Amino acid sequence: MPVPAEIEFIRPGDVPSEGPTELDVGLLELDEVYRGLDLLGRLSSRATKGTVISTLMIDYAKDDIDGVPGITDADRELAARVVIARQRSNTSRSWAENDLDGNGVVTRSELMVVGRTRVEGGVRGQGQDALIELTEEQRETLVLDYVGTFLGQDRDSNDAVTYEEAIAPVDEEGILTRLRTEGGSLKPVWDADGNGTITEVEIRRSADRLLGLVDANDNNVVEVEEAQAAFRAFTTSRARSEDPSRGKRIQCTLPEVPKTAEIVVLQGDSGSAVTNIALNVPNDPVIRMAEVEVPEGKTDVYLIASMRSPTIFRIMGAGAARVKAVVGVAALVALEGGKADLANTPCHRGFLGIRIVEPGGIAAEFGQALGRDDLRAVVAGRLGHINLGTLSNAADTLLVGDDLPVMMGDGQIVVDRFLSFDPGGFQVLDPGEIQSTVKVSARELPPLEIGLIVLASEGKIDFVSPPPGFLTRDVPDGIKRVVPDGDATAGITLQGEADGGSSGQFPLTVVVRRAIDLPAGLTTERGVRLIVPDGVPKPRGLRN
């Protein structure tokens, strides 16, 4: 039912009221400003203060689920367990529908049977005319696509999917982290005393004080005009506080850094080299690497790594022992070498949700969060060999320990193509020597084009000399290796560039000879053309 409007009658000669005056919230702390904004977000129309507080109490009861008064991480973990259980249930239901013999393992043969029934059912359900009926080859293609998609969950490559493999994508730690940092119905910012527990008393006291400010005419009702004026005041106060989160604040703090230590921020999209390492995180991303050379010195060094994709940092140089800790604030960070502590935090998305192009800008932002004005930074799209002494970044040079093969003919073309994307080369790392906050393993098949080189060496695929014009990539000077002339390379167009590098036009075309798994990251990050002769199983893995 619509709420009746309150009309103010004006007598002749009277002056209409100017509406609520702007609030003075300059004395409010930033946390209280955020509580005020959260409070205003709950108002859909004019409401009494009692109604607003009652709504907060309903949300409090919804979040306080462990039976102990107060909302804590224990409550949020229970809430996360509910989400995890629901996601696992949905996943396991799909898995169980393919386990025809009920032995707890879904095999390729079972998937073929289920796939055929699904294809036939789909054809009949669509009521296709006999003139456009699918051919046997088309039907088999659809079945194999269904089988291949499901076997994408086969982590041990044994052509079968267990229950554990099926539910593995449910990222427990990710769900727990999200709930702990973002909260449920009541955000963590309602923890007024910062002791980790949101109590009913805290909510009522904070809400009473804030509603007292918002209700400017003190009639116990929050009018639309009052709510609008309060919103302007709160947002202005937030802007003046120079909150580094840009209005998306999450209660999250960086590890404490001693005042005497140097702090350097490393920010980039990815490392310049590809590794054989896999981190146990969703979507199985390709893990890249960068080197950090630390010169000799007497002061301790702390690194803040703000990366867009999971990255391994190799700590090296005469002063490697100076690096006491590396803090990851966006994508996961892992370490090789040195003796630094490692912390990965969820801060980047909220408390430090920043992407600054200029090195001085990013240093200032992180410095503000840490209460320092002496931070330095290295910022680049691609981080390769970083020298902390000069704050330089060599993004297009091979990293130490490069394990790229040198090949002839079409094989060398693929190596060169790989280097045009990842000039840092290929790093074969021992998982036991990697320091990480998540499980680390080594891929049996290297990712990207390097995986194709391995498959070619095993006789499972052949490279095809492609026609020009399909793909263009720049190859930096010093990276391009000599491609021998001959019939195998006749279709490639290489054009010299002013900086000494070259531009090549070529597709990556592969003939599949035997059953293979597609290398991780290849089809999502690079273009590849697969030729699969009749009778050869289609490659397993995600295809795009």
C-alpha positions, 0 to 999 in steps of 0.5 A: 500500500502506498505511503501517504505523502505528508503535506505542509500547508502554507498560509498567505504571507508565510515563507515555505521551509527550505527542507532539512539542512545539510548534516555535519558528520565531520566528527564521525570516524570512517567506520561509522560513516560506512555504517551510516551508508549501510543503514541508509541502504536499508531504507526503501521509503519513509520509516520510523527509527524503530522500524529501521532498528527492527530490520537490523535485528532481523538481520542480526538474528539471521547471521547469528547462527551458532547459538552463541550471542554475537556474530563472529567468524564462527557464524560466518564459517557455518554460513559458508558450510551451508553454501559449500554443502549446497554447491557440492550437492548440485555438483554431485547430483550431476555426477551421480546421473552418469554413474550407471553402475553405482560404483562411485566412479564415472567412466568414459564408457558410461559417459558415452551411453549417457551422452547418446541418450542425451543427444537422442532425447535432444533431437526428439525434443526439438522435433527436427524434421527428417530432412535435417536429421543429424548425421551419425558423424554429427551425433557422435561429435555431440556425444564426444563433446559431452564426454570430453566436457565431463572428463574435464574434471578428470584430474589424474587423467585416468579416463574416469571421474570420482566424486572427489574430483567432481566436487573439487571445483567447490573452493572452500577457502574462497567461500570462507574468505569472501564471507569473512571479509564481506560478512552476511546480512550485516557487514563486519563494519558493524563491529564498532569496537573492532574485537571480531564480534558484532553484538546486539548492543553495538548495533542498537547504539550505532543505529540510534546515534546515526538515526539521531543525526539523520532524523534532523527534525527529530520527529522519529521518522526518517523522511526521504529528504532527510535520507537524501541529505544524509547520503550526501553528507556521508558520501562527502565525508567518505571522499574527504577521508581519502579512503583508499578503497574508493567506497568499497571498503572491507575490514582488512589490514595488512601485516604490520611492517616495522618502521625501519624496514624498506617497502617496495610495491610490485604491481603488474598483470603477470610474470614474463615466464611460464612455469610447470607449476600448478596451484590448487585454485579454481580454473587451473590458471597458468602460473607465471614467474618474475625475478626480484634481484635484491642488492646488498644492504643493511635494512630489511625489505618487505614486498607488497605484490599486487598482481592480476594473475597468480605469480611466482616471485624468485627472490635472488641476488646478494641481498636476498636474505634482506627480504623478510616478507612478501604480501600478496594483496590481489592474485595469489603469490608464491615464492622461490628462493630467499627466506621471506615469510609469505602472506596472501590477503583478500585486501585488494578487492576492498581495503586496497582495491586500487590499480594505479598506473603511475609508480608514485600513485600506487606507492602513495596509496599503499603508503597511506594504508600503512601510514608511510610516505617512503614507499617505492614501486615497480609498475608494469604490465609484465614483470620480468627481471626486477632490480630493487637497487635501480627499481627497474624491470626488464620485461623482455629478457629470458629469466635464469634457468630457461628450459626452452628447447631449440628446434628446427623447422616448424618446431622452432616456429612454435618456440618463437611464437611462445616467446612472443607471448612470454619472453621470460621463457619456460621455468621447470620448478620443483614443487617442493621448493615453492613456498605457497599458501595453497597446495602446489603441484607440477603439471605432467604436461607443460602449459601453452605451446611448450606442452605442444612441443612435448607432445610433438617430441612424443610423436602424438602431434605434428606441426604444420607449416601454416599460410601467412596472415592468420596471426600477427605477433611482435618478437622483441630483439634478442628473443627471436631465434633464427628460423632456417629457410626451407619448404617447411617455413615458406609460408611464414612472413617475417618483417624486420622492425626498426628496433631490431625485432621482427613481426611474424604472421602465422597460425599455430596449426597442429595435426593430432595423431593420438589421444592427447590432453590439451595443454593448460591455458592454450585454448583460452589464451592463445589461438590454435588450429587443431586438425583431427583425422577420422578415427583419432580421439578428440583432444580432451580439455576445454576447447574454445 
